Amino acid sequence: MITKGVRLSSDVVVLAVENDIEIQFLDKYGEPAGKLWHPDISSSAAVRRRQLEIIKTKKGTLLNKSLIKRNAENFIKHLQELSRRRSEKKKSFIEDKVKKIRELMKCLVEIDGVIENVRS
């Protein structure tokens, strides 16, 4: 995903497209503004099919756990950065939310098996 102020060479774009990597452009609010992907529909269908296959395995669970963990860590960093410029009351509120996210991340470690079997 790309937000404003980023420059990509055509070589980078072609390399991404050749490797079925979608490039998403976001506006200043983080909302989708456009995307580039390979024009061959079968390539995106193959990726979607493989995603459906892997979700039914333990490897799919590990992949999802990794993505969730990374997103949570990035969210914590963002919240901590926001709290630096806030009043003590708001800092305390943000710190409480960060603690709750960390507690949820501990639960993530305990998840094992195929996603369909561990959903609650």
Residue pairs with C-beta under 8 A, 6 or more apart in sequence:
1 24
1 25
1 26
2 8
2 23
2 24
2 25
2 26
3 25
3 26
3 27
3 28
3 30
4 26
4 27
4 28
8 23
13 23
13 36
16 22
16 23
16 36
17 23
17 36
17 37
17 38
18 38
20 37
20 38
20 43
20 44
20 46
20 47
22 35
22 36
22 37
22 44
23 35
23 36
23 37
24 32
24 34
24 35
25 32
25 33
25 34
25 35
26 32
26 33
27 33
37 44
38 44
54 60
54 63
55 64
55 115
55 116
56 114
56 115
56 116
57 114
58 112
58 113
58 114
60 114
60 115
61 111
61 112
61 113
61 114
61 115
61 118
64 115
65 108
65 111
68 108
69 105
69 108
72 101
72 104
72 105
72 108
75 101
76 98
76 101
76 102
79 94
79 97
79 98
79 101
80 94
80 98
82 94
83 90
83 91
83 94
83 95
86 94
111 118
112 118
